[in-house]
């Protein structure tokens, strides 16, 4: 009986371990600390009637959000979300077929321009990857640049041409970033917003392991990458050209987020939890696997002992 209770206790522990493992998020999944399920799936409302917005898909929306909020001039707010002309209604992170992971960039046209922000978009994606971006694979991680009207379409085509002119060794057909009509924007869950600020350790670990910075430097070159990821905008003399064509003093990093550490991060908290849970699960399986043959062997030995006793009793006169 004692042994049976011991086995049942181990089985309960193993069941709890499996349940915990199932609820631990993946590296690009839910953050349980910030998920209160109180999020808005509707379209985003601009904070001012004088502001404008654009939509881009550049792989992981955590990274795209950080790149624009910290380094792009004139940006007021960046919101992570989903968009796709063939996407389902009310998409969620766990269910968004037909949607790209996108960011909506709210900007002040007096401080920057659609054209300038598209230049930043190109420098934050791999233009040759048609299957995703960096370590993330699948349709939702593919890149795309969106236009809202014919004027923006012409600007988007012009910027694309300028990028190709700057890189004459690039084959036009190998640059696979589509220019698409802007679809409806669905705001992502609250725990995805400002992820790089709320979870800097997890974020930097993911970004470094995904190889985003390394690949961008390979594609665009170290100098060009640094120009578009510089809080001082030294390459642009700390200025930006607005939609009226006027050069003004550039304003970046409106949320005053700290710069990335640049250090190679170790596994974040959830990674350590996964490792511990996995180790406990394996240990439990080993213990159960070891004890089961022992129980069978004990039962056999007890059976033999009972047989010997019975036989000896039968042999008595």
Protein Blocks (a to p, Z undefined) as FASTA:
>chain_A
ZZmmmmmmmmmmmmmmmmmmmmpccfklccfklmgopacfbdcddfbfkbccddddehjf
klmmmmmmmmmghiabdcdddddfkbcehiafklcghiacdddddddfklgcfklmmmmm
mmmccfkbcnbghjbgcjklpccdddfbfklmmmmmmmmmmmmmmmmmbcfklpccdcdd
ddddddddfklgoklmmmmmlmmmmmmmnommmmmmmmnopklmmmmmcfklmmnoopac
dfkopacdddehklopacdehiacdddfklmmmmmmmmmmmmmmmmmmmmmmmmmmmmmm
mmmmmmmmmmmmmmpZZ
